[in-house]
Amino acid sequence: MPIGSSVELTSAPDALVRARQRAALMPDLLVEARRVVATVIAGWHGRRRRGVGENFWQFRPFVEGEQVSRIDWRRSARDDHLYLRDREWEAAHTVWLWADPSPSMRFQSKAAPVSKESRALVLVLALAEILSRSGERIGYPGVLDPVSSRNAAERIAAALLGGRPDHGFPPDEKLKRFSELVLVSDFLDDVDDIVARIDRIGRRGIRGHLIMIADPAEEAFPYAGRTEFRDPETGAKLTAGRAETLREEYRRLYAARRDVIGEHCRRLGWSFVVHRTDHLASEALVAIHGRLSGVPQSLGPRS
């Protein structure tokens, strides 16, 4: 059983029931996503990236091999260094969004107002809403090819009603070089498998952003006394006579897995944000939008 996937014993609905439940929730999730967007959108503008355009973006030091014609001589005259004048990228960019549909994402403890799956879908739909307003091309691997449309969130929601697989990473055969991929998951699969998958995607020139969704009970492990746990992926059970004796070791292993994934993302130049379901969805939205916009990772991974 993967560390962190322990949950209170619940009945596991079959795939058809789950699909119907998800379909019933989708309109409400879309409304919630738009409400979240409305709370953070004031003052936001499109993502700014260096590229071909007319609007000034930033000065940066000249590097040997770049075009001399791009040197800004007025800025360079202020000190002993040469500076280039970068312009803002104005072409549409492709951003792929994906929310993990694995059974573990359906977990919701008493300390959380929503399940991990609901929060992941709200974040994906909210990102689709914001990025499409900026003119980006939005896609959902295996569900919707990239579209440049102001109603991208609605189109993703409608496409998801047609069903999606219940396990695994998203299909990546259509992901192209220089596109970006936002993965929203609890990342409770085998750590080595997660690292290998993001490595494979990163080697293709795709920039990734991971949002790790956590229920507060998964971090705190508040269980005590005789407790039965079930792995939602396999159905395997574990009965602990005194669950509180497992708390410290569990927390250590849970934090270690998070550190491994976060550190590997940093090595790849990917961003990594942790978000708890008892916090506001807007916090995660602001954090990941900042990463997409190029805000330095040093500002902090938590939301």
GIBEL-V433240 format. One line per field, one symbol per residue. ss: DSSP state (h for helix, s for strand, l for the rest). phi: phi as a letter, one per 30 degrees, with the letter a starting at -180 (. if undefined). burial: + if it has 24 or more other C-alpha atoms within 12 Angstrom, else -. Layout:
# GIBEL-V433240
ss = ???
phi = ???
burial = ???
This chain:
# GIBEL-V433240
ss = lllllsssllllllhhhhhhhhhhhhhhhhhhhhhhhhhhlllllllllssssssssssssllllllhhhslhhhhllllllsssssslllllsssssslllhhhhlllllllllhhhhhhhhhhhhhhhhhhlllsssslllssssllllhhhhhhhhhlllllllllllllllllllsssssslllllhhhhhhhhhhhhllllsssssssslhhhhhllllllssssslllllssssllhhhhhhhhhhhhhhhhhhhhhhhhhhllssssssllllhhhhhhhhhhhhllllhhhllsl
phi = .dejcdbddbdcdddddddddddddeeddddddddddddbdeidbddcbdlcacddcacbedcejddddcdcddddddbcccbccdcddcddccbccacdcdeddddbdddcdbddddddddddddddddddddidccbbeibbdebcadceddddedddddjadcbidddbdcdceidbbcccadhcdeedddddddddddddicccbccccbdeddddhddbidbccbdddcidcbccdbdddcdddeddddddddddddddddddiccbbcbcdccddddddddddddddjdedddjccb
burial = -+++++++---------+---++-+++-++-+++-++--++----++++----------------------+---------+++++-----++++++++++++++++++--+-++++++++++++++++++++++++++++++++++++-++++++++-+--++++-+++++-+++--+++++++++++-+--++-+++-++---++++++++++++++++++-----+++++------------++--+---+--++--++-+++-+++++++++++-++++++++++++++---+---+++
